[in-house]
Amino acid sequence: MRFMKLKLLVIVSICLIVIGWVGLSTWIGYQVHAVCITATKHYSGDCTDALMKVVDEESFEYRFRNDAVWALGQLGNRRSLPTLQRYFTGVVPPKENYDQALSQYELRKAITLVTKGQNLTALWWRTDKN
């Protein structure tokens, strides 16, 4: 009886983890898609091209530019690496206001995702078209 309860607990736990991972992955994919749509309304080309131009465009609000940095990291396209590295200072402050500057934390995360290529949530939604 005790073994059956433990087995049931393990099965339920695994199911909850899988459901959570699928839900999180779907949400991230949706958010990346939303930022891409907004970027491609401003610039032509594929999502990565448009997002890189958003990051470079100083007339856009920092929040939008930081969203573009985050999305570039999620997409993991190596073409974005020079753009991300251009803005990364190497100094990540303990707290940042995403509305006042490009986030060094987000830039570091994006560079790591692009160079290491290990983004488990992207397995669910990312395509090679980006």
Backbone as CSV, one residue per row, in Angstrom:
resi,resn,N_x,N_y,N_z,CA_x,CA_y,CA_z,C_x,C_y,C_z
1,MET,0.824,-1.198,0.000,0.000,0.000,0.000,0.866,1.259,0.000
2,ARG,1.882,1.246,0.839,2.767,2.409,0.925,3.501,2.624,-0.394
3,PHE,3.939,1.533,-1.013,4.622,1.619,-2.303,3.701,2.201,-3.368
4,MET,2.440,1.838,-3.350,1.464,2.346,-4.328,1.257,3.851,-4.163
5,LYS,1.215,4.320,-2.920,1.062,5.750,-2.669,2.283,6.516,-3.182
6,LEU,3.457,5.966,-2.937,4.687,6.595,-3.401,4.729,6.634,-4.929
7,LYS,4.355,5.537,-5.547,4.326,5.452,-6.999,3.343,6.480,-7.574
8,LEU,2.170,6.585,-6.973,1.167,7.549,-7.408,1.688,8.974,-7.246
9,LEU,2.351,9.249,-6.139,2.920,10.571,-5.891,3.965,10.923,-6.948
10,VAL,4.806,9.978,-7.289,5.828,10.202,-8.315,5.177,10.471,-9.677
11,ILE,4.192,9.696,-10.029,3.506,9.874,-11.313,2.817,11.232,-11.380
12,VAL,2.123,11.603,-10.317,1.443,12.908,-10.275,2.467,14.035,-10.361
13,SER,3.573,13.901,-9.644,4.624,14.924,-9.668,5.200,15.091,-11.074
14,ILE,5.478,13.996,-11.729,6.013,14.058,-13.093,5.011,14.710,-14.032
15,CYS,3.759,14.341,-13.908,2.716,14.944,-14.748,2.623,16.445,-14.524
16,LEU,2.683,16.885,-13.276,2.617,18.319,-12.982,3.829,19.065,-13.543
17,ILE,4.986,18.457,-13.461,6.193,19.073,-14.022,6.067,19.207,-15.535
18,VAL,5.613,18.165,-16.189,5.449,18.207,-17.647,4.404,19.256,-18.044
19,ILE,3.289,19.281,-17.355,2.245,20.266,-17.652,2.771,21.682,-17.428
20,GLY,3.518,21.884,-16.344,4.108,23.191,-16.067,5.097,23.608,-17.142
21,TRP,5.935,22.659,-17.585,6.925,22.949,-18.623,6.236,23.310,-19.936
22,VAL,5.233,22.560,-20.315,4.498,22.846,-21.550,3.810,24.206,-21.448
23,GLY,3.202,24.499,-20.318,2.542,25.790,-20.140,3.526,26.942,-20.206
24,LEU,4.634,26.826,-19.501,5.662,27.879,-19.524,6.241,28.039,-20.918
25,SER,6.541,26.940,-21.570,7.104,26.997,-22.923,6.140,27.659,-23.890
26,THR,4.883,27.325,-23.791,3.866,27.920,-24.658,3.761,29.418,-24.410
27,TRP,3.755,29.827,-23.161,3.676,31.246,-22.819,4.890,32.004,-23.360
28,ILE,6.085,31.443,-23.185,7.298,32.098,-23.696,7.232,32.220,-25.208
29,GLY,6.833,31.149,-25.876,6.712,31.196,-27.332,5.717,32.248,-27.785
30,TYR,4.612,32.357,-27.076,3.603,33.371,-27.399,4.172,34.778,-27.225
31,GLN,4.903,35.004,-26.136,5.484,36.317,-25.882,6.533,36.679,-26.932
32,VAL,7.365,35.725,-27.309,8.366,35.975,-28.357,7.657,36.328,-29.656
33,HIS,6.619,35.576,-29.982,5.853,35.831,-31.205,5.251,37.239,-31.187
34,ALA,4.730,37.654,-30.045,4.126,38.987,-29.929,5.167,40.086,-30.140
35,VAL,6.360,39.927,-29.561,7.416,40.926,-29.744,7.869,40.929,-31.205
36,CYS,7.950,39.758,-31.819,8.334,39.665,-33.236,7.326,40.370,-34.136
37,ILE,6.062,40.173,-33.873,5.030,40.831,-34.684,5.164,42.342,-34.589
38,THR,5.362,42.841,-33.385,5.520,44.287,-33.203,6.764,44.783,-33.931
39,ALA,7.865,44.057,-33.827,9.114,44.467,-34.483,8.981,44.449,-36.002
40,THR,8.320,43.417,-36.538,8.193,43.325,-38.000,7.187,44.326,-38.556
41,LYS,6.402,44.959,-37.697,5.551,46.066,-38.164,6.398,47.308,-38.445
42,HIS,7.541,47.394,-37.779,8.437,48.544,-37.951,9.521,48.290,-38.999
43,TYR,9.952,47.038,-39.130,11.085,46.714,-40.006,10.780,45.474,-40.834
44,SER,11.346,45.444,-42.013,11.173,44.279,-42.880,12.200,43.215,-42.513
45,GLY,12.077,42.074,-43.138,12.975,40.964,-42.866,12.325,39.978,-41.919
46,ASP,13.104,38.990,-41.526,12.565,38.003,-40.591,12.573,38.565,-39.173
47,CYS,12.099,37.791,-38.261,11.962,38.232,-36.877,13.301,38.667,-36.289
48,THR,14.335,37.874,-36.495,15.647,38.208,-35.939,16.149,39.534,-36.479
49,ASP,16.028,39.748,-37.785,16.456,41.025,-38.379,15.705,42.199,-37.771
50,ALA,14.397,42.072,-37.680,13.576,43.161,-37.140,13.916,43.436,-35.679
51,LEU,14.108,42.395,-34.891,14.442,42.572,-33.475,15.805,43.240,-33.302
52,MET,16.776,42.870,-34.125,18.094,43.503,-34.037,17.984,44.998,-34.351
53,LYS,17.158,45.350,-35.317,16.969,46.764,-35.652,16.265,47.508,-34.517
54,VAL,15.346,46.847,-33.837,14.680,47.466,-32.686,15.701,47.750,-31.584
55,VAL,16.570,46.790,-31.303,17.594,46.994,-30.273,18.475,48.190,-30.634
56,ASP,18.804,48.332,-31.911,19.673,49.424,-32.366,18.973,50.782,-32.409
57,GLU,17.658,50.781,-32.510,16.914,52.043,-32.702,16.755,52.803,-31.379
58,GLU,17.498,53.882,-31.248,17.492,54.648,-29.995,16.210,55.438,-29.772
59,SER,15.400,55.614,-30.798,14.159,56.366,-30.609,13.057,55.531,-29.936
60,PHE,13.232,54.213,-29.903,12.258,53.361,-29.223,12.471,53.418,-27.713
61,GLU,11.395,53.188,-26.976,11.495,53.129,-25.518,12.380,51.953,-25.118
62,TYR,13.077,52.123,-23.994,13.958,51.062,-23.520,13.198,49.769,-23.230
63,ARG,11.987,49.860,-22.758,11.201,48.659,-22.448,11.048,47.792,-23.704
64,PHE,10.720,48.426,-24.833,10.562,47.694,-26.094,11.901,47.121,-26.547
65,ARG,12.949,47.899,-26.410,14.277,47.422,-26.800,14.710,46.254,-25.912
66,ASN,14.397,46.316,-24.613,14.723,45.204,-23.714,13.896,43.960,-24.036
67,ASP,12.651,44.161,-24.421,11.835,43.028,-24.868,12.455,42.378,-26.102
68,ALA,12.986,43.202,-26.994,13.638,42.685,-28.204,14.895,41.901,-27.842
69,VAL,15.673,42.392,-26.881,16.867,41.664,-26.417,16.450,40.304,-25.873
70,TRP,15.432,40.291,-25.016,14.946,39.033,-24.446,14.510,38.068,-25.544
71,ALA,13.742,38.574,-26.511,13.245,37.716,-27.595,14.397,37.174,-28.437
72,LEU,15.411,37.990,-28.685,16.579,37.506,-29.438,17.251,36.347,-28.701
73,GLY,17.349,36.461,-27.398,17.924,35.364,-26.627,17.079,34.112,-26.726
74,GLN,15.773,34.258,-26.645,14.887,33.104,-26.749,14.981,32.446,-28.119
75,LEU,15.120,33.265,-29.166,15.223,32.711,-30.520,16.548,31.980,-30.723
76,GLY,17.602,32.496,-30.088,18.894,31.806,-30.146,19.607,31.862,-31.476
77,ASN,19.241,32.797,-32.336,19.870,32.901,-33.649,21.240,33.575,-33.516
78,ARG,22.276,32.905,-33.991,23.648,33.421,-33.854,23.866,34.731,-34.614
79,ARG,23.010,35.034,-35.580,23.149,36.318,-36.289,22.979,37.503,-35.353
80,SER,22.277,37.302,-34.245,22.027,38.411,-33.321,23.189,38.669,-32.368
81,LEU,24.170,37.785,-32.337,25.259,37.909,-31.373,26.016,39.242,-31.468
82,PRO,26.418,39.715,-32.645,27.118,41.002,-32.688,26.292,42.164,-32.133
83,THR,25.006,42.166,-32.406,24.136,43.225,-31.881,24.085,43.158,-30.364
84,LEU,23.899,41.980,-29.821,23.829,41.822,-28.361,25.157,42.194,-27.705
85,GLN,26.260,41.752,-28.290,27.578,42.037,-27.711,27.924,43.522,-27.778
86,ARG,27.432,44.211,-28.774,27.719,45.641,-28.932,27.225,46.443,-27.719
87,TYR,26.130,46.023,-27.113,25.541,46.764,-26.001,25.905,46.208,-24.622
88,PHE,26.516,45.034,-24.590,26.844,44.419,-23.301,28.152,44.990,-22.764
89,THR,28.100,45.586,-21.576,29.281,46.199,-20.966,30.080,45.211,-20.131
90,GLY,29.464,44.114,-19.751,30.124,43.150,-18.888,29.860,43.397,-17.416
91,VAL,29.204,44.511,-17.108,28.882,44.853,-15.716,27.369,44.775,-15.552
92,VAL,26.924,43.831,-14.730,25.490,43.654,-14.490,25.168,44.214,-13.105
93,PRO,24.463,45.346,-13.062,24.126,45.918,-11.753,23.138,45.040,-10.997
94,PRO,23.098,45.186,-9.667,22.188,44.348,-8.870,20.713,44.616,-9.165
95,LYS,20.390,45.833,-9.581,18.999,46.161,-9.900,18.994,47.110,-11.094
96,GLU,18.053,46.860,-12.023,17.975,47.690,-13.217,16.531,48.114,-13.450
97,ASN,16.376,49.278,-14.035,15.062,49.743,-14.460,14.995,49.557,-15.972
98,TYR,14.141,48.644,-16.422,14.054,48.320,-17.844,13.529,49.477,-18.692
99,ASP,13.048,50.520,-18.038,12.530,51.682,-18.759,13.572,52.786,-18.907
100,GLN,14.779,52.592,-18.350,15.773,53.652,-18.370,17.059,53.295,-19.099
101,ALA,17.274,52.036,-19.398,18.506,51.622,-20.076,18.334,50.209,-20.613
102,LEU,19.222,49.843,-21.519,19.241,48.452,-21.956,19.742,47.606,-20.792
103,SER,19.030,46.563,-20.500,19.330,45.724,-19.351,20.566,44.867,-19.606
104,GLN,21.579,45.078,-18.781,22.789,44.261,-18.889,22.502,42.816,-18.490
105,TYR,21.573,42.636,-17.580,21.165,41.284,-17.182,20.526,40.548,-18.356
106,GLU,19.594,41.208,-19.043,18.934,40.586,-20.201,19.926,40.356,-21.334
107,LEU,20.842,41.285,-21.524,21.867,41.108,-22.557,22.745,39.904,-22.241
108,ARG,23.153,39.766,-20.992,23.978,38.617,-20.609,23.216,37.310,-20.815
109,LYS,21.945,37.272,-20.392,21.137,36.065,-20.591,20.992,35.739,-22.070
110,ALA,20.714,36.766,-22.883,20.518,36.539,-24.314,21.797,36.026,-24.968
111,ILE,22.929,36.620,-24.618,24.214,36.166,-25.177,24.482,34.721,-24.778
112,THR,24.190,34.378,-23.545,24.378,32.994,-23.081,23.481,32.040,-23.856
113,LEU,22.222,32.399,-24.046,21.306,31.530,-24.793,21.739,31.374,-26.246
114,VAL,22.224,32.450,-26.843,22.652,32.387,-28.248,23.925,31.557,-28.391
115,THR,24.869,31.732,-27.484,26.159,31.034,-27.628,26.113,29.592,-27.147
116,LYS,25.348,29.318,-26.118,25.298,27.949,-25.587,24.233,27.107,-26.272
117,GLY,23.184,27.753,-26.765,22.152,27.048,-27.517,21.305,26.082,-26.713
118,GLN,21.308,26.181,-25.385,20.533,25.258,-24.562,19.352,25.993,-23.948
119,ASN,18.258,25.994,-24.669,17.039,26.638,-24.188,15.931,25.599,-24.259
120,LEU,15.715,24.911,-23.168,14.774,23.787,-23.169,13.344,24.202,-23.471
121,THR,12.945,25.397,-23.045,11.565,25.803,-23.312,11.344,26.053,-24.799
122,ALA,12.405,26.417,-25.520,12.268,26.712,-26.943,12.055,25.456,-27.788
123,LEU,12.351,24.301,-27.238,12.129,23.059,-27.989,10.671,22.908,-28.395
124,TRP,9.800,23.477,-27.628,8.359,23.352,-27.836,7.847,24.241,-28.944
125,TRP,8.434,25.428,-29.147,7.835,26.421,-30.048,8.793,26.973,-31.109
126,ARG,10.096,26.920,-30.900,11.032,27.583,-31.815,11.139,26.828,-33.138
127,THR,11.215,27.591,-34.228,11.402,27.015,-35.556,12.673,27.609,-36.157
128,ASP,13.133,27.045,-37.238,14.335,27.555,-37.909,14.051,28.773,-38.760
129,LYS,12.793,29.166,-38.899,12.440,30.316,-39.733,12.854,31.640,-39.104
130,ASN,13.151,31.650,-37.815,13.439,32.890,-37.121,14.851,33.328,-37.346
